[in-house]
Amino acid sequence: MKPDIEIAENHMKDVALLLNTLLADEYVLYTKTRNAHWNIQGPNFIALHKFFESQYDTLDIIIDDVAERVRALGHFALGTLKDFTAMTRLSEHNHDFTDSSHIMQTLLQDHETLIRLLRKDISGIAKEDKDLGTIDFLTGLMEQHEKMSWMLRAHLA
């Protein structure tokens, strides 16, 4: 049964597509952060291992929330790695995990990319779709990425 929430079906479909793209982005960033957690090396190993764990825990919650927002709009969330890699706006990189600064810089760039994309997505939804619930939801996600970015920048300072 489709939701009856005064948003046209074509607009809910557009927003669900955008959210599925975001879901793919979040999943790729989650995987990269988890990879950093598993493979980081060096003198700050314990601190960074725990730091990356806190970041991927936050991303795990975000992933679930994004998928559930897609479902709340009456559409299906992506659920395969193939779909995620096909839809993501981020890229995967191979890393030398002995260089923690490079890994953190890469993750910081991804978070900041998502912040910029979220700002653009929020503006588009406000103009085209008038979906205030999703606008509020995405604004909250943007704030979480801003905080995670700050934490990464603090480690790099």
N, C-alpha and C positions, 0 to 999 in steps of 0.2 A: 504494500500500500504506500503510495507516494505522500509526502508531507503536504499539508495544506497550510502554508505559512506566509501567504501573500508574496511569494517570490515566484516569478514565472518559471516554468519547467526548463526552458532553454537557458535561463540565468543560473538555475541550480546545477544544470549540467556543466555549464562553463566554469562555475566555481568548483565543482567536484573535480574537473579536469585539472584546474590550477592546484587544488589541494593534493591530488595524486602526484603531481609533479613535485610539489613541496615534500610529500611523503618520500619520494625517491631521493630527493636531496638530503633529507634528514637521515635516511637509512644509510646513504653513502658516508655522510659525516660521522654517524654512529660507528660504522665499521672501521673507518680510518682512526677514530679515537680509541676504539677497542684494540686495534692493531698496535697503536702506540703504547697502550697499557700493557699488552702482552710482551712487546719486544724492546721496550726502552732499555738502555744500558747506561752505565756510567755512575759517577760518584753520588748523584742525587737520585739513584734508582728508587728507593723506598718512597720518598716524597713525591716523585713524579708518577710512580705507579699508582699511588693513592689519589693524586690529583686527576689523572686521566680517568680513574674509576668514577670519581664524583661527576666528571663531565659526561661520561657515557651513560651513567645512571639518569642524569637529567635528560639526555637525548632519547633514552628509552621511553621515558614518560611522554615526551613530545611526540614521538612516533605513534604511540598508542592514541594520544589525543587527536592527532591529525587524521588517522584512520577512522576514528569514531566520529569525527566531524563530517567526513565524507559520507559515512553511513547515515548520520542524522539528516543529511540532505537527500537521502533516498537513493544513493548510488553505492557502488561497490568500491572498496579500497583495493589498491594494488597489493599483491602479496607474494610476488616471485622476484628472485634476484635478477632474472632476465628483464623483467619489467622495470625494476629499479634502475638498472644500468642503462636501459634504453631511454628512460625518461629524465634522468637527473641532469641538472644544469652544472653540476660539479664534476671535476675530473679525479680519477684515481692516480696516485703516484706511488712509485716504489721509493723507499726511503732507506737511508743509512741510519739505523736506529741507535748508532753511537753518537749521533749529532742531535741532541735533544733540542737545541735552539732551532734547528732547521725544521724539525717535526712540529714544534710549537708554532713556528712562523707559518707553516703550511696550514695547520688547523685554524690559526687566527685568520688567515686569508679566506678560508672557507666560511667561517662564521661571519666575517665582514661581507663576503659575497652574498650570503643568505640575508643579512640585514638589508643590503641594498635591494635585493630582489623582493623581499617582503614589503619594503616601502613602495616599490613600484606596483606590486600586486594589490596592496591595500588601496592605492589611488585608483587603480583600474576597477576594482570591485565597487568602490564608492561611486564612481562615475557611471558605470555600466549596469551593475547588478543590484545596487542598493541593499546589499545583504549586511545589515548592521551587526548581526551575530558573528559572521565570519570576519568582518573588519575588526571587531573587538578581540576575537580569538587570535587573529594574526598579529595584532598589536602586542598582545601578551607574549606571543612567541618571539617577536622581534626584541622585546625587552629581555627575555631570557638569553637570547643570543648576544645582546649587548653586554650582559653581565658575564657570560662565558668568555667573550672577547676581552673584556677588562681583566679577567683573571689570567688569561693567556699573556696579555700585554704586561701585566705585573710580573709574571715569571720571566719575561724577556728583558725587562728593564735592568 
